[in-house]
Every structure is written in structure tokens, then in C-alpha cells.
Amino acid sequence: MMNIENKGKYSIITCNNLNDLNLLVSYLNTNFKEPPNLIINLLELNADDQIILSKLSPLYLNWQKRNKSFILVSKIRKKLQNSLITIASLEEAIDFFHIEELTRII
């Protein structure tokens, strides 16, 4: 089951299976006039990288246009990623968010 943790300035969403990923896409497409900063943990998700990227790339572009963080925590191979931000561990993703946040402030 998809898990959402609100951490104040950002939320961590964990997807463990393809159903969670589909639920995430539906949720993000319908529930936000002002999208939150997101860290999406896909480390436990066992799905084809291309499927993941095809579902999340349009959302990433929407978040990017609104100057919000959209960070994936996954093992997706770098050469497949295009422009998505993909980081290998949750701790590094949180650190990256804080760096992005500081950059937005400056």
C-alpha cells in the first residue's frame, strides 16, 4: 500500500508495487492545485524502469514548471532517466531536497 509521510516542507511517498505507482499517478494528477515538494521512494518497487519513467516524467515536468521538488529514490539506470532527478538512497534524497530549497531561497 502506498504510504505518505508529510514532513512539513516536503512529503515522502513510498510505492511498493505497480498498483501503488498507478495510485500515485492518479493521486498526483487530481489532488493538487499547488503541488507539494515530493520525494518518491521506489526502492522496493519491482517494475520496468521504462514503465516507471513513462508514468512519472509528465508529473516531473509539471512540478518543475511550478518550481517544486520531485525527487525519485530508485535504482533506475542513469542513461534512462532523461531529466528526472533520481537518487539512490532516501537520506541522500532528503539532503538533495534541502539543497534545492536553499537554492530556491537564494
C-alpha positions as CSV (number, residue, x, y, z in Angstrom):
1,M,0.0,0.0,0.0
2,M,1.2,3.5,-0.9
3,N,2.5,5.3,2.2
4,I,2.6,9.2,2.5
5,E,4.6,10.9,5.2
6,N,4.2,14.7,5.5
7,K,7.4,16.3,6.7
8,G,6.5,19.9,6.7
9,K,8.2,21.4,3.6
10,Y,8.1,18.1,1.7
11,S,6.3,14.7,1.6
12,I,7.8,11.3,1.2
13,I,5.6,8.8,-0.8
14,T,6.6,5.2,-0.8
15,C,5.4,2.9,-3.6
16,N,6.0,-0.9,-3.1
17,N,4.2,-2.3,-6.2
18,L,2.8,-1.3,-9.6
19,N,-0.6,-0.7,-8.1
20,D,0.9,1.8,-5.7
21,L,2.6,3.5,-8.7
22,N,-0.7,3.8,-10.6
23,L,-2.5,5.1,-7.5
24,L,0.3,7.7,-7.0
25,V,-0.1,8.9,-10.6
26,S,-3.9,9.2,-10.2
27,Y,-3.5,10.9,-6.8
28,L,-0.9,13.5,-8.1
29,N,-3.0,14.2,-11.2
30,T,-6.1,15.0,-9.3
31,N,-5.4,16.3,-5.9
32,F,-3.1,19.3,-6.1
33,K,-3.7,22.9,-7.2
34,E,-0.4,23.8,-5.5
35,P,1.8,20.7,-5.6
36,P,4.0,19.9,-2.6
37,N,7.7,19.1,-2.7
38,L,7.9,15.4,-3.2
39,I,10.4,12.6,-2.5
40,I,9.1,9.4,-4.1
41,N,10.6,6.2,-2.7
42,L,10.6,3.5,-5.3
43,L,13.4,1.3,-3.9
44,E,11.0,-1.6,-3.1
45,L,9.1,-1.3,-6.4
46,N,9.8,-4.1,-8.8
47,A,8.7,-2.7,-12.2
48,D,10.4,-2.0,-15.5
49,D,12.3,1.3,-15.5
50,Q,10.7,2.4,-18.7
51,I,7.2,2.0,-17.2
52,I,8.1,4.0,-14.2
53,L,9.7,6.8,-16.2
54,S,6.8,7.0,-18.7
55,K,4.3,7.4,-15.8
56,L,6.3,9.9,-13.8
57,S,8.0,12.0,-16.4
58,P,4.9,14.2,-17.2
59,L,4.4,14.8,-13.5
60,Y,8.0,15.7,-13.0
61,L,7.7,18.3,-15.8
62,N,4.6,19.8,-14.1
63,W,6.4,20.0,-10.7
64,Q,9.4,21.5,-12.4
65,K,7.3,24.3,-14.0
66,R,6.0,25.2,-10.6
67,N,9.5,25.2,-9.1
68,K,8.8,22.3,-6.7
69,S,11.0,19.3,-5.9
70,F,10.1,16.0,-7.5
71,I,12.9,13.5,-6.4
72,L,12.9,9.8,-7.1
73,V,14.6,7.4,-4.8
74,S,15.4,4.4,-7.0
75,K,18.0,2.3,-8.8
76,I,16.9,3.4,-12.3
77,R,19.9,3.4,-14.6
78,K,21.2,6.9,-15.2
79,K,21.2,6.6,-19.0
80,L,17.4,6.0,-19.0
81,Q,16.5,8.9,-16.7
82,N,16.3,11.9,-19.1
83,S,15.9,14.9,-16.9
84,L,14.3,13.3,-13.8
85,I,16.2,13.6,-10.5
86,T,16.9,10.0,-9.3
87,I,18.9,9.4,-6.2
88,A,20.0,6.0,-4.8
89,S,19.1,6.5,-1.1
90,L,16.4,8.2,0.9
91,E,18.9,10.0,3.1
92,E,20.6,11.5,0.1
93,A,17.3,12.5,-1.4
94,I,16.4,14.4,1.7
95,D,19.7,16.1,1.7
96,F,19.2,17.0,-2.0
97,F,15.8,18.5,-1.2
98,H,17.3,20.8,1.4
99,I,19.9,21.9,-1.1
100,E,17.2,22.6,-3.7
101,E,15.2,24.5,-1.1
102,L,18.2,26.7,-0.3
103,T,18.8,27.3,-4.0
104,R,15.2,28.5,-4.4
105,I,15.5,30.9,-1.5
106,I,18.7,32.5,-2.9
